[in-house]
Amino acid sequence: MSNQNKMIGLSTFIGLTMALCATVRSIPTLAAAGWTLVTYIIFAVVFFAAPIAFISGELSTMLPQEGGPQLWVKTALGNKWGFVVAWLLWVQMFPGMVMVASTLGPLLGNTFGNVALGNNHWFILGCILIIYWIITFLNLKFDMAKVGGNIGVWLGVYIPVLVIFIMGVFALAKVGIVAHGYLGNFSWSKLLPNLQNMDTFKYLAGIMFIFVGIEMSSVYMPRLKDATKNYTKGVFVSLIGLVLLNLVNATLVANVVPDGKMELSNITQPILIYCHILGLPTIIANIFSFMVFIGVLLQLSAWVTGPSKTIIQVARDGLLPPKFKFHRQNEYGVSRNVVLTQSIIISLFALLYGVMEDVNTVFLTLTNATTIIYSIVYILIAIALIKLRKEQPDTPRPYRIGKKGNSKALTVTTMLILSIIIVVIATLGSSTWVIGVLVGLITIIMFVIPLIINKFKKDAWLTETKKDLEVHGDNIEN
């Protein structure tokens, strides 16, 4: 039996699921919400993450073929909406990758002990453009997906999370609750957004973003021992683990960062504060920054080609004009035209750091846009589940939401769609008009483009694409 086909136990599944969503990038955003972070993260888990995981669990066992969300929606709603899902899963990475890459500037600045440089919007823009294009060209020449993927997760996620936690605990033990921090003295009223802290709504989408991608855990279902029982159990334990991981670290960070001074894209900020509180040399922060910098670089590199593979398949299905040459790929399964197109668009998104001086505003705009674009995919997945329940009631579902009837499935999908509506209203309503307009425009444009392409789709696209592949072979880029 090959390693790929070996069954995995509950504990391994929990670890794999947590790894999909574990990150340090969201900690400052969560911490900036103050005590309301507790309410927000519970809301995100109950109404957003858990429903996504359960819906994906049923659909992935009902349709175990490769394709994931695109296949689920295509089967239920047709080719048009399957294409829209594939497109949205690709384009969400445009603002998403810029948001992730925007941490490189602060990390590089802090590596050399120059905090001011790391927070300069022009320096951040330069880092994004130069580093991302280097990564792009490396991915075209080498199989970068195999280079340092696991190392990137350790340097960029696991070790930093542990360092932040240990230093945070010692800092809390030494100074207690800091009066001028984002937490301040506790009161029950601070757990809920009110007239005094309504502006924390603008962080809600960023907090939901922590759990984006949780649906990918469903790919492990065919290899999970006693999947019907262990999937639900594993998802719940994973979500509890993610909540504790983020909640504890964010609370520790929120305690020490002075109110109004949170730097959303600078994960080294709390480390510097911890060093000051504990009387430790700031070289710890320099080493921490360099380590996370390398980790983020390796993670970015691994993500460059991932979503683009779906677009290659979509192009080969005749859903995109052959003149784009998105159907062509090299020996590493990478499409030069797809990768170059996404790099150009990502560069355009990065220009927000050139035209807007407030780094936090740009970071929040990109995070919110990514979350809302991804949420459209989740709405379509939820609709697909209900439609397939009605149209294909007898199709085997090794994992099913509710043993009988459709009431539990309806409840879960309603919770998910309701949470997304609340997040969109809360995000746009509490943001400045600049963030609101930008997020709205980005979302609408990215959603409308695939509908326009589909409207003008021609049968000849598939014919020409197949002909090109027959003439030149599968891997036709050198």
C-alpha positions as CSV (number, residue, x, y, z in Angstrom):
1,M,0.0,0.0,0.0
2,S,1.4,3.4,-1.0
3,N,1.8,6.2,1.5
4,Q,-0.8,8.2,-0.4
5,N,-3.4,5.4,0.2
6,K,-2.7,4.8,3.9
7,M,-5.6,5.5,6.2
8,I,-5.2,8.4,8.7
9,G,-6.4,8.4,12.3
10,L,-8.4,11.0,14.1
11,S,-5.4,12.8,15.6
12,T,-3.6,13.1,12.3
13,F,-6.8,14.5,10.7
14,I,-7.0,17.1,13.5
15,G,-3.4,18.1,12.9
16,L,-3.9,18.4,9.1
17,T,-7.1,20.4,9.5
18,M,-5.5,22.8,11.9
19,A,-2.5,23.2,9.6
20,L,-4.8,24.5,6.9
21,C,-5.9,27.5,8.9
22,A,-3.0,28.0,11.3
23,T,-1.4,31.5,10.8
24,V,0.2,34.3,12.8
25,R,-0.9,37.0,10.3
26,S,-4.4,37.3,11.7
27,I,-3.3,37.7,15.3
28,P,-2.9,41.6,15.2
29,T,-6.4,41.9,13.4
30,L,-8.0,39.7,16.1
31,A,-6.2,41.6,18.9
32,A,-7.3,45.0,17.5
33,A,-10.9,44.1,18.3
34,G,-10.1,44.2,22.1
35,W,-12.4,42.2,24.3
36,T,-15.0,41.8,21.5
37,L,-12.5,39.4,19.9
38,V,-14.0,36.6,22.1
39,T,-17.5,37.2,20.8
40,Y,-16.3,37.6,17.2
41,I,-14.3,34.4,17.1
42,I,-17.1,32.3,18.7
43,F,-19.5,33.7,16.1
44,A,-17.0,32.9,13.3
45,V,-16.7,29.3,14.4
46,V,-20.3,28.6,15.1
47,F,-21.9,30.4,12.1
48,F,-19.1,30.3,9.5
49,A,-16.3,27.7,10.0
50,A,-18.3,24.8,11.3
51,P,-21.1,25.0,8.7
52,I,-18.5,25.2,5.9
53,A,-16.7,22.1,7.2
54,F,-19.9,20.1,7.5
55,I,-21.3,21.1,4.1
56,S,-17.9,20.3,2.5
57,G,-17.8,17.0,4.3
58,E,-21.1,15.9,2.8
59,L,-20.4,17.1,-0.7
60,S,-16.8,15.7,-0.8
61,T,-18.1,12.2,0.0
62,M,-21.0,12.4,-2.4
63,L,-18.7,13.6,-5.2
64,P,-15.3,12.1,-4.4
65,Q,-13.7,12.9,-7.8
66,E,-11.1,15.6,-8.1
67,G,-12.5,19.2,-8.4
68,G,-13.6,20.2,-4.9
69,P,-15.9,23.2,-4.7
70,Q,-15.9,23.7,-8.5
71,L,-17.1,20.2,-9.1
72,W,-19.8,20.4,-6.3
73,V,-21.2,23.6,-7.7
74,K,-20.9,22.5,-11.3
75,T,-22.9,19.3,-10.6
76,A,-25.7,21.2,-8.8
77,L,-25.9,24.5,-10.7
78,G,-24.3,23.8,-14.1
79,N,-21.1,24.7,-15.9
80,K,-21.7,28.5,-15.7
81,W,-21.6,28.6,-11.9
82,G,-18.8,25.9,-11.7
83,F,-16.7,28.3,-13.8
84,V,-17.6,31.2,-11.5
85,V,-16.4,29.2,-8.5
86,A,-13.1,28.3,-10.2
87,W,-12.6,31.9,-11.2
88,L,-13.3,33.3,-7.7
89,L,-11.0,30.8,-6.1
90,W,-8.3,32.1,-8.4
91,V,-9.0,35.8,-8.2
92,Q,-9.4,35.9,-4.4
93,M,-5.6,35.3,-4.3
94,F,-5.0,38.7,-6.0
95,P,-5.8,40.8,-2.9
96,G,-5.0,37.8,-0.7
97,M,-1.4,37.4,-1.9
98,V,-0.8,41.2,-1.6
99,M,-2.1,41.1,2.0
100,V,0.2,38.2,2.8
101,A,3.2,39.8,1.0
102,S,2.6,43.1,2.7
103,T,4.0,41.5,5.9
104,L,7.4,41.2,4.1
105,G,8.2,44.9,4.4
106,P,7.7,45.1,8.2
107,L,9.5,41.8,8.7
108,L,12.5,42.9,6.6
109,G,12.6,46.3,8.4
110,N,12.5,44.6,11.8
111,T,15.1,42.1,10.8
112,F,17.6,45.1,10.6
113,G,16.1,46.8,13.6
114,N,14.5,49.6,11.5
115,V,10.9,49.7,12.5
116,A,10.1,53.0,10.8
117,L,11.3,51.7,7.4
118,G,9.3,48.5,7.8
119,N,6.1,50.6,8.2
120,N,6.8,52.9,5.3
121,H,4.2,52.4,2.6
122,W,6.7,52.9,-0.3
123,F,9.1,50.3,1.3
124,I,6.2,47.8,1.7
125,L,5.2,48.4,-2.0
126,G,8.8,47.9,-3.2
127,C,9.2,44.6,-1.2
128,I,5.9,43.2,-2.6
129,L,6.8,44.0,-6.2
130,I,10.4,42.9,-6.2
131,I,10.0,39.8,-4.0
132,Y,6.8,38.5,-5.7
133,W,8.2,38.9,-9.2
134,I,11.4,37.0,-8.1
135,I,9.2,34.2,-6.7
136,T,7.1,34.2,-10.0
137,F,10.1,33.7,-12.2
138,L,11.5,31.0,-9.9
139,N,8.2,29.1,-10.2
140,L,8.4,29.2,-13.9
141,K,11.9,27.7,-13.9
142,F,11.8,25.3,-11.0
143,D,9.3,23.0,-9.2
144,M,9.0,25.5,-6.3
145,A,6.0,23.7,-4.8
146,K,8.3,21.0,-3.6
147,V,11.0,23.4,-2.3
148,G,10.6,24.2,1.4
149,G,6.8,23.9,1.7
150,N,7.0,22.2,5.1
151,I,9.9,24.4,6.2
152,G,7.8,27.5,5.4
153,V,5.0,26.3,7.6
154,W,7.4,25.7,10.5
155,L,9.2,29.0,10.1
156,G,6.2,31.1,9.2
157,V,3.6,29.5,11.5
158,Y,4.4,26.9,14.2
159,I,7.6,28.4,15.7
160,P,6.3,32.1,15.7
161,V,3.0,31.0,17.3
162,L,5.0,29.3,20.1
163,V,7.4,32.2,20.6
164,I,4.5,34.7,20.8
165,F,2.7,32.5,23.3
166,I,5.6,31.9,25.6
167,M,6.7,35.6,25.6
168,G,3.1,36.7,26.0
169,V,2.5,34.5,29.0
170,F,5.7,35.8,30.8
171,A,4.8,39.4,29.9
172,L,1.3,38.9,31.4
173,A,2.7,37.3,34.5
174,K,5.0,40.3,35.0
175,V,2.7,43.3,34.3
176,G,-0.8,41.9,34.5
177,I,-3.6,43.6,32.6
178,V,-2.2,46.9,31.1
179,A,-4.6,49.8,31.5
180,H,-3.7,51.5,28.3
181,G,-3.8,48.4,26.1
182,Y,-6.5,47.3,23.7
183,L,-8.0,45.2,26.5
184,G,-7.9,47.4,29.6
185,N,-9.9,46.4,32.7
186,F,-12.4,43.7,31.9
187,S,-16.2,44.3,32.0
188,W,-18.9,42.1,30.5
189,S,-20.2,44.9,28.4
190,K,-16.8,45.0,26.5
191,L,-17.5,41.5,25.1
192,L,-20.3,42.9,22.8
193,P,-19.9,45.7,20.2
194,N,-21.8,48.8,21.4
195,L,-21.8,52.5,20.6
196,Q,-18.4,52.9,22.2
197,N,-16.7,50.1,20.3
198,M,-18.8,49.7,17.1
199,D,-15.8,50.4,15.0
200,T,-14.5,46.8,15.9
201,F,-17.0,45.6,13.3
202,K,-14.5,46.5,10.6
203,Y,-12.2,43.6,11.9
204,L,-15.0,41.0,11.7
205,A,-14.2,39.9,8.1
206,G,-10.5,39.7,9.0
207,I,-11.4,37.4,11.9
208,M,-13.6,35.2,9.7
209,F,-10.6,35.1,7.3
210,I,-8.8,32.9,9.9
211,F,-11.1,30.0,8.9
212,V,-11.1,30.5,5.2
213,G,-9.9,27.3,3.5
214,I,-11.3,25.0,6.2
215,E,-13.3,23.2,3.4
216,M,-10.0,21.8,2.1
217,S,-10.0,19.4,5.1
218,S,-12.7,17.4,3.3
219,V,-10.1,16.1,0.8
220,Y,-8.9,13.8,3.6
221,M,-12.3,12.1,4.0
222,P,-11.6,9.1,1.8
223,R,-8.5,8.2,3.9
224,L,-10.0,9.0,7.3
225,K,-10.7,5.9,9.5
226,D,-14.4,5.7,10.4
227,A,-15.0,8.9,8.5
228,T,-18.7,9.2,9.3
229,K,-18.0,9.5,13.1
230,N,-14.5,10.9,13.1
231,Y,-15.0,13.8,10.6
232,T,-17.5,15.7,12.8
233,K,-15.4,14.9,15.9
234,G,-12.2,15.9,14.1
235,V,-13.6,19.2,12.8
236,F,-14.9,20.2,16.2
237,V,-11.6,19.5,18.0
238,S,-9.7,21.3,15.2
239,L,-11.9,24.3,15.5
240,I,-11.5,24.4,19.3
241,G,-7.8,24.1,18.8
242,L,-7.7,27.0,16.3
243,V,-9.9,29.1,18.6
244,L,-7.6,28.6,21.6
245,L,-4.5,29.1,19.4
246,N,-5.8,32.5,18.1
247,L,-7.8,33.6,21.1
248,V,-5.0,33.1,23.7
249,N,-2.3,34.7,21.5
250,A,-4.5,37.6,20.4
251,T,-5.6,38.3,24.0
252,L,-1.9,38.4,25.1
253,V,-1.0,40.8,22.2
254,A,-4.1,43.0,22.8
255,N,-3.1,43.4,26.4
256,V,0.4,44.9,25.7
257,V,-0.1,46.9,22.5
258,P,-1.1,50.5,23.3
259,D,-4.7,51.3,22.3
260,G,-4.8,52.8,18.8
261,K,-1.2,51.7,18.0
262,M,-1.8,48.3,16.5
263,E,0.1,47.6,13.3
264,L,-2.0,45.0,11.4
265,S,0.7,43.8,9.0
266,N,3.5,43.8,11.6
267,I,3.6,40.6,13.6
268,T,6.9,41.6,15.1
269,Q,5.4,44.6,17.0
270,P,4.2,42.5,20.0
271,I,7.6,40.7,20.1
272,L,9.4,44.1,20.5
273,I,7.0,45.1,23.3
274,Y,7.5,41.8,25.0
275,C,11.3,42.2,24.8
276,H,10.9,45.7,26.4
277,I,8.6,44.3,29.2
278,L,10.8,41.3,30.0
279,G,14.1,43.2,29.7
280,L,15.3,41.0,26.8
281,P,17.6,42.1,24.0
282,T,15.8,43.2,20.8
283,I,17.9,40.9,18.7
284,I,15.3,38.3,19.6
285,A,12.8,40.4,17.6
286,N,15.4,40.7,14.7
287,I,15.8,36.9,14.6
288,F,12.1,36.3,14.9
289,S,11.4,38.7,12.0
290,F,14.0,37.1,9.7
291,M,12.7,33.6,10.5
292,V,9.1,34.6,9.7
293,F,10.3,36.5,6.6
294,I,11.8,33.3,5.2
295,G,8.7,31.4,6.2
296,V,6.3,33.8,4.4
297,L,8.6,33.7,1.3
298,L,8.4,29.9,1.2
299,Q,4.7,29.9,1.8
300,L,4.1,32.5,-0.9
301,S,6.2,30.5,-3.3
302,A,4.1,27.4,-2.6
303,W,0.8,29.3,-3.2
304,V,1.8,30.9,-6.6
305,T,0.9,27.9,-8.7
306,G,-1.8,26.2,-6.5
307,P,-5.0,28.1,-7.6
308,S,-3.7,28.5,-11.1
309,K,-4.0,24.8,-11.7
310,T,-7.8,25.1,-11.6
311,I,-7.7,27.8,-14.2
312,I,-5.6,25.6,-16.5
313,Q,-8.3,22.9,-16.3
314,V,-11.1,25.5,-16.8
315,A,-9.2,26.7,-20.0
316,R,-8.9,23.1,-21.2
317,D,-12.6,22.6,-20.8
318,G,-13.1,25.4,-23.3
319,L,-14.4,28.0,-20.8
320,L,-11.7,30.6,-21.6
321,P,-10.6,32.0,-25.0
322,P,-7.7,29.9,-26.4
323,K,-5.8,33.1,-27.3
324,F,-5.1,33.6,-23.6
325,K,-3.1,30.3,-23.8
326,F,-4.1,29.5,-20.2
327,H,-4.4,25.9,-21.2
328,R,-0.7,25.5,-21.9
329,Q,1.6,24.3,-19.1
330,N,5.3,23.5,-18.6
331,E,6.9,20.4,-17.3
332,Y,6.1,21.4,-13.7
333,G,2.4,21.8,-14.5
334,V,2.6,25.6,-14.4
335,S,1.0,27.8,-17.0
336,R,3.3,30.7,-17.9
337,N,0.4,32.9,-19.0
338,V,-1.7,32.2,-16.0
339,V,1.1,32.9,-13.5
340,L,2.2,36.1,-15.4
341,T,-1.4,37.4,-15.6
342,Q,-1.9,36.9,-11.8
343,S,1.5,38.5,-11.1
344,I,0.6,41.6,-13.1
345,I,-2.8,41.9,-11.4
346,I,-1.3,41.3,-8.0
347,S,1.2,44.1,-8.8
348,L,-1.7,46.4,-9.6
349,F,-3.4,45.6,-6.2
350,A,0.0,46.3,-4.5
351,L,-0.1,49.8,-5.9
352,L,-2.7,50.6,-3.2
353,Y,0.4,50.8,-0.9
354,G,1.7,53.6,-3.2
355,V,-1.5,55.7,-3.4
356,M,-2.5,55.2,0.3
357,E,-0.2,56.1,3.1
358,D,-2.1,54.4,5.9
359,V,-0.7,50.8,5.9
360,N,-3.5,49.6,8.2
361,T,-6.2,50.8,5.8
362,V,-4.7,49.0,2.8
363,F,-4.2,45.8,4.8
364,L,-7.8,45.9,6.1
365,T,-9.1,46.6,2.6
366,L,-7.2,43.6,1.1
367,T,-8.2,41.2,3.9
368,N,-11.9,42.2,3.7
369,A,-12.0,41.9,-0.1
370,T,-10.4,38.5,0.0
371,T,-12.8,37.2,2.7
372,I,-15.9,38.6,0.9
373,I,-14.9,37.2,-2.5
374,Y,-14.3,33.8,-0.9
375,S,-17.6,34.0,0.9
376,I,-19.4,34.2,-2.5
377,V,-18.0,30.7,-3.2
378,Y,-19.3,29.5,0.2
379,I,-22.8,30.8,-0.6
380,L,-22.7,28.9,-4.0
381,I,-21.5,25.7,-2.2
382,A,-24.4,26.1,0.4
383,I,-27.0,26.4,-2.5
384,A,-25.4,23.4,-4.2
385,L,-25.9,21.3,-1.1
386,I,-29.6,22.0,-0.9
387,K,-30.2,21.6,-4.6
388,L,-28.4,18.2,-4.6
389,R,-30.5,17.1,-1.6
390,K,-33.7,17.8,-3.6
391,E,-32.5,16.6,-7.0
392,Q,-30.3,13.6,-6.0
393,P,-31.8,12.4,-2.7
394,D,-30.8,8.8,-3.3
395,T,-27.1,9.4,-4.2
396,P,-24.9,7.8,-1.6
397,R,-23.6,10.2,1.0
398,P,-21.1,8.4,3.3
399,Y,-21.1,11.5,5.5
400,R,-24.4,13.3,5.8
401,I,-25.6,16.3,7.8
402,G,-28.4,14.8,9.8
403,K,-29.4,11.1,9.5
404,K,-32.9,11.8,8.1
405,G,-34.6,14.6,6.3
406,N,-33.2,17.9,5.2
407,S,-34.0,20.1,8.3
408,K,-30.4,20.0,9.7
409,A,-28.9,20.7,6.3
410,L,-31.2,23.7,5.8
411,T,-30.3,25.0,9.3
412,V,-26.5,24.7,8.6
413,T,-26.7,26.4,5.2
414,T,-29.0,29.1,6.6
415,M,-26.5,29.8,9.4
416,L,-23.6,30.1,6.9
417,I,-25.4,32.4,4.5
418,L,-26.8,34.5,7.4
419,S,-23.3,34.9,8.9
420,I,-21.9,36.0,5.5
421,I,-24.6,38.6,5.1
422,I,-23.9,39.9,8.6
423,V,-20.2,40.1,7.9
424,V,-20.7,42.0,4.7
425,I,-23.1,44.5,6.3
426,A,-20.9,44.9,9.4
427,T,-17.7,45.3,7.4
428,L,-19.0,47.9,4.9
429,G,-21.1,49.7,7.5
430,S,-18.3,50.2,10.0
431,S,-15.5,50.8,7.5
432,T,-14.4,54.2,6.2
433,W,-16.0,55.1,2.9
434,V,-12.7,54.5,1.1
435,I,-12.4,50.9,2.4
436,G,-16.1,50.3,1.7
437,V,-16.0,51.6,-1.9
438,L,-12.7,49.7,-2.6
439,V,-13.9,46.4,-1.1
440,G,-17.3,46.7,-2.9
441,L,-15.7,47.5,-6.3
442,I,-13.1,44.7,-6.1
443,T,-15.8,42.2,-5.2
444,I,-18.3,43.3,-7.9
445,I,-15.6,43.4,-10.6
446,M,-14.2,40.0,-9.8
447,F,-17.7,38.5,-9.6
448,V,-19.0,40.0,-12.9
449,I,-15.9,39.2,-15.1
450,P,-16.6,35.4,-15.3
451,L,-20.3,36.0,-16.0
452,I,-19.3,38.3,-19.0
453,I,-16.8,35.7,-20.2
454,N,-19.4,33.0,-20.0
455,K,-22.0,35.1,-21.8
456,F,-19.7,35.4,-24.8
457,K,-18.3,31.8,-24.7
458,K,-18.0,30.1,-28.0
459,D,-18.1,26.3,-28.8
460,A,-15.0,26.9,-31.0
461,W,-12.9,27.7,-27.8
462,L,-13.0,24.0,-26.8
463,T,-12.2,22.8,-30.4
464,E,-9.3,25.2,-30.8
465,T,-7.9,24.3,-27.3
466,K,-8.1,20.6,-28.0
467,K,-6.4,21.0,-31.4
468,D,-3.6,23.0,-29.9
469,L,-3.0,20.4,-27.2
470,E,-3.1,17.6,-29.8
471,V,-0.6,19.3,-32.0
472,H,1.9,20.4,-29.3
473,G,1.3,17.8,-26.6
474,D,0.4,18.3,-22.9
475,N,3.4,20.1,-21.6
476,I,4.0,22.6,-24.4
477,E,5.8,25.4,-22.7
478,N,9.6,25.3,-22.4
